[in-house]
Amino acid sequence: MALPCCDRSKNRLFHVFHRVGILLCIGMACLVVSCDGNLLEGVSDDDSYEAKMEKGLMALDDEDYDKAVELFADLRSDYSNKEEVCVYLSNAYAGMTGIDTFNLLETISDLDDTDNEGSIDMIGLLLGDAEGVIDQPAVDSKMGLLSLAQSAIETCIDSPDTDERVQVGLLGLGDAALIIADLVLADLDSDPPVIKLTEEGLKAAYENVDDIDFDGDISDEDLAAAQRQSGRYSRRCRCLGRDAGADEENDLSESLNEFLMELDPDGNGVDIPDLENYIANL
């Protein structure tokens, strides 16, 4: 029996919409499985090693060190043996202290251009503000961050290359300056608890002090920690001086060796008496 006219029209419309629906489904499926523009692939790429690495490097380049630490720490939890992840995580921690080990050449140039070469000014002006001023909370925080930066490399890389040795040397140099700041702040018990981490600032802090005795007002625990760190840092600084000075046009090695000689004249590793003598002879 023939369908009424209106029923035939409805039937044709149903088939048209049915076909359009099928075409739409096919189109969506093509988007999903296409090699060129895969929607799901884009979502998955955000969680890939390469995507996270790229985001982390961008964060380092933008000096967004908090984000860089988050990204590289996450990567390290999944790729604990990837040396480049360890290096970049160390870069991020160091960046939070003011020491840009990600751009080693620029940082070395900054150290090399310091007016008062061969002195604590080289690193103090990176760790403190524009004048080298730093307070006790910043000293505590930056010592912790440098420890994390050192650990990221030392527990991950067995045979560091030249750049990595220079990076560790810079961390050691930062350690030395912060140990001095920590001891001076405890020794002077100044109000407010701030120190200018330059030769000029240290001289002024002790201008009216007859005797420098770091043992006096420092707990045995803090003193032992400073002793351990100052003993370890000497080796790192020597690596920095040797490797960073490989280029004969770069006199950073000479400046660092001069600073190291002031801190450790006998070459047996820096100890508390060495640091006391360093301050006294500025």
JOGI-V980160 format. One record per backbone hydrogen bond with DSSP energy under -1.0 kcal/mol. CO is the residue of the C=O (numbers start at 1). NH is the residue of the N-H. Records with the same first field share a line. If there is no record, write none. Layout:
# JOGI-V980160
CO->NH / NH
This chain:
# JOGI-V980160
4->8
5->9
6->10
7->11
8->12
9->13
10->14
11->15
12->16
13->17
14->18
15->19
16->20
17->21
18->22
19->23
20->24
21->25
22->26
23->27
24->28
25->29
26->30
27->31
28->32
29->33
30->34
38->42
39->43
40->44
41->45
42->46
44->47
45->48
48->52
49->53
50->54
51->55
52->56
53->57
54->58
55->59
56->60
57->61
58->62
59->64
60->63
63->65
64->68
65->69
66->70
67->71
68->72
69->73
70->74
71->75
72->76
73->77
75->79
79->82
82->86
83->87
84->88
85->89
86->90
87->91
88->92
89->93
90->94
91->95
92->96
94->97 / 99
99->101
103->107
104->108
105->109
106->110
107->111
108->112
109->113
111->114
115->117
119->122
120->124
121->125
123->126 / 127
124->128
129->132
132->197
133->129
134->195
135->139
136->140
137->141
138->142
139->143
140->144
141->145
142->146
143->147
144->148
145->149
146->150
147->151
148->152
150->154
151->155
153->156 / 157
161->165
162->166
163->167
164->168
165->169
166->170
167->171
168->172
169->173
170->174
171->175
172->176
173->177
174->178
175->179
176->180
177->181
178->182
179->183
180->184
181->185
182->186
183->187
184->188
185->189
192->194
193->136
195->134
196->198
198->202
199->203
200->204
201->205
202->206
204->207
206->209
213->216
219->223
220->224
221->225
222->226
223->227
224->228
225->229
226->230
227->231
228->232
229->233
233->237
234->238
235->239
236->240
237->241
238->242
239->243
240->244
243->246
247->250
251->255
252->256
253->257
254->258
255->259
256->260
257->261
258->262
259->263
260->264
264->267
271->275
272->276
273->277
274->278
275->279
276->280
277->281
279->282
